[in-house]
Amino acid sequence: MTDRLQLGFEQMSALVGEIVSQSEWFEITQQRIDDYADVSIDHQWIHVDVERAKQESPYGGPIAHGNLMLALMGHMPMAIQSPKVEGQKLGINYGFDRIRFPAPVHAGARIRETRTLRRVEIKGDMLETMMEVVIEAEGSAKPVCVAERIGRIVF
C-alpha cells in the first residue's frame, strides 16, 4: 500500500458520518426537463406536455424525470465542496447500491443536494467511498431522491 493511499484512507475515515458537501439551490426549469427528455428519448407527457400534465397528472403539472436527478448529482453548484484527498488524481463514479425517488420534482422547483460519507474502504490501489446523497426540493416534506453513490478515488 502506498503512503498516499494510506494517508487518503485516514483522511476520509475521519469524515465517516459527516456531511461532506452541499450544493446551492438549483432551479429545475421546464426547459431543462425538455432538454433531458430529448437526450434520454423519454418524452412521456407527465414531463413534457405542460397542459396535459396540469389537467391529467396526479402531480398537478409536469415533473422532472427521476434519472435527471441522477444526471445532475454532483454537478450542481456546490456551497460546501467535497474534500479532496492529498495525492488524488481523479474520482470515478463506480455506481449505486440503492436509489429511491420518494417525491416528485415539479417544473420550476429548486433542489439542493447534500452528501454524507457513510463508508470508505481500500480497494486495491484505490479508495472506495459510499456517499448517501439526498436531494431535496425547497418546501417539500420528503426528499426527491435518496441514493447510495459509490465512488473510487484514484491515486
C-alpha positions as CSV (number, residue, x, y, z in Angstrom):
1,M,0.0,0.0,0.0
2,T,1.3,3.4,-0.9
3,D,1.8,6.2,1.6
4,R,-0.7,8.3,-0.4
5,L,-3.3,5.6,-0.3
6,Q,-2.9,5.1,3.5
7,L,-3.0,8.9,4.1
8,G,-6.1,9.2,2.0
9,F,-7.8,6.4,3.8
10,E,-7.0,8.0,7.2
11,Q,-8.2,11.4,6.0
12,M,-11.5,10.0,4.6
13,S,-12.1,7.7,7.5
14,A,-12.1,10.7,9.8
15,L,-15.1,12.1,7.9
16,V,-17.4,9.0,8.0
17,G,-20.8,10.1,9.2
18,E,-20.2,13.7,8.3
19,I,-21.9,15.9,5.7
20,V,-19.0,16.4,3.2
21,S,-20.7,18.6,0.6
22,Q,-23.9,20.5,-0.1
23,S,-25.0,22.3,-3.2
24,E,-26.6,25.7,-3.6
25,W,-30.3,25.7,-4.5
26,F,-30.7,24.9,-8.2
27,E,-33.8,25.5,-10.3
28,I,-35.3,22.7,-12.4
29,T,-36.9,24.6,-15.3
30,Q,-39.3,23.2,-17.8
31,Q,-36.6,23.8,-20.5
32,R,-34.1,21.7,-18.5
33,I,-36.8,18.9,-18.3
34,D,-37.5,19.2,-22.1
35,D,-33.7,19.1,-22.8
36,Y,-33.3,16.0,-20.7
37,A,-36.3,14.4,-22.5
38,D,-34.5,14.9,-25.8
39,V,-31.3,13.4,-24.5
40,S,-32.9,10.4,-22.8
41,I,-35.5,10.0,-25.5
42,D,-38.2,9.9,-22.7
43,H,-40.9,12.3,-23.9
44,Q,-43.6,10.9,-21.6
45,W,-46.4,13.5,-21.3
46,I,-46.0,13.9,-17.5
47,H,-42.6,15.5,-18.2
48,V,-43.1,17.5,-21.4
49,D,-46.8,18.2,-22.1
50,V,-47.4,21.1,-19.7
51,E,-51.2,21.5,-20.4
52,R,-52.0,17.8,-20.3
53,A,-49.9,17.4,-17.1
54,K,-51.9,20.3,-15.5
55,Q,-55.1,18.6,-16.4
56,E,-54.4,14.8,-16.0
57,S,-51.4,14.3,-13.9
58,P,-51.8,13.4,-10.2
59,Y,-49.0,15.9,-9.6
60,G,-50.9,18.9,-11.0
61,G,-48.3,19.8,-13.6
62,P,-45.1,18.5,-15.3
63,I,-42.5,16.8,-13.2
64,A,-38.8,16.1,-13.8
65,H,-37.5,12.7,-14.8
66,G,-36.1,10.7,-11.8
67,N,-33.0,10.0,-13.9
68,L,-32.5,13.7,-14.4
69,M,-31.8,13.9,-10.6
70,L,-29.1,11.2,-11.1
71,A,-27.6,13.1,-14.0
72,L,-27.4,16.3,-12.0
73,M,-26.0,14.6,-9.0
74,G,-22.6,16.2,-8.2
75,H,-23.0,18.8,-11.0
76,M,-25.0,21.4,-9.1
77,P,-23.0,24.5,-7.9
78,M,-21.5,23.5,-4.6
79,A,-21.9,25.6,-1.5
80,I,-19.7,23.2,0.5
81,Q,-17.1,21.5,-1.5
82,S,-16.3,17.8,-1.2
83,P,-13.0,17.1,0.5
84,K,-10.1,16.5,-1.8
85,V,-7.7,13.8,-0.8
86,E,-4.0,14.5,-1.0
87,G,-2.4,12.9,-4.0
88,Q,-5.8,12.2,-5.7
89,K,-5.6,12.1,-9.5
90,L,-9.2,11.6,-10.2
91,G,-12.5,10.4,-8.9
92,I,-14.6,7.7,-10.7
93,N,-18.4,7.2,-10.4
94,Y,-18.5,3.5,-9.7
95,G,-22.3,3.2,-9.4
96,F,-25.1,3.0,-6.9
97,D,-26.2,0.5,-4.3
98,R,-29.7,2.0,-3.8
99,I,-31.8,4.7,-5.4
100,R,-35.2,5.9,-4.4
101,F,-37.4,8.8,-5.6
102,P,-39.8,9.5,-2.6
103,A,-41.3,12.7,-4.0
104,P,-41.7,14.3,-7.4
105,V,-39.7,17.4,-8.6
106,H,-42.2,19.9,-10.2
107,A,-41.1,22.1,-13.1
108,G,-39.8,25.3,-11.5
109,A,-38.8,23.7,-8.2
110,R,-35.5,24.5,-6.6
111,I,-33.4,21.5,-5.5
112,R,-30.4,21.0,-3.3
113,E,-28.0,18.0,-2.9
114,T,-26.4,17.0,0.4
115,R,-23.7,14.3,0.6
116,T,-22.9,12.3,3.8
117,L,-19.9,10.0,3.7
118,R,-21.1,6.6,5.0
119,R,-18.0,4.4,4.4
120,V,-14.6,4.3,2.9
121,E,-12.6,1.1,2.1
122,I,-9.3,0.4,0.4
123,K,-9.9,-1.5,-2.9
124,G,-6.6,-2.4,-4.5
125,D,-4.7,0.8,-5.2
126,M,-7.9,3.0,-4.9
127,L,-10.2,4.2,-2.2
128,E,-13.9,3.3,-2.5
129,T,-16.4,5.6,-0.8
130,M,-20.1,5.3,-0.3
131,M,-21.9,8.6,-0.1
132,E,-25.5,8.9,0.9
133,V,-26.8,11.6,-1.4
134,V,-30.1,13.3,-0.5
135,I,-31.7,15.7,-3.0
136,E,-34.5,17.9,-1.5
137,A,-36.9,20.3,-3.2
138,E,-37.4,23.6,-1.4
139,G,-40.6,23.4,0.6
140,S,-41.1,19.6,0.1
141,A,-41.6,17.5,3.2
142,K,-40.0,14.4,1.6
143,P,-36.7,14.2,-0.2
144,V,-37.0,13.9,-4.0
145,C,-34.0,11.5,-4.3
146,V,-32.1,9.4,-1.8
147,A,-29.2,7.4,-3.3
148,E,-26.2,5.4,-2.1
149,R,-23.5,6.5,-4.6
150,I,-20.2,4.5,-4.8
151,G,-17.1,6.3,-5.9
152,R,-13.5,5.4,-6.4
153,I,-10.6,7.7,-5.7
154,V,-7.5,7.0,-7.9
155,F,-4.0,8.0,-6.8
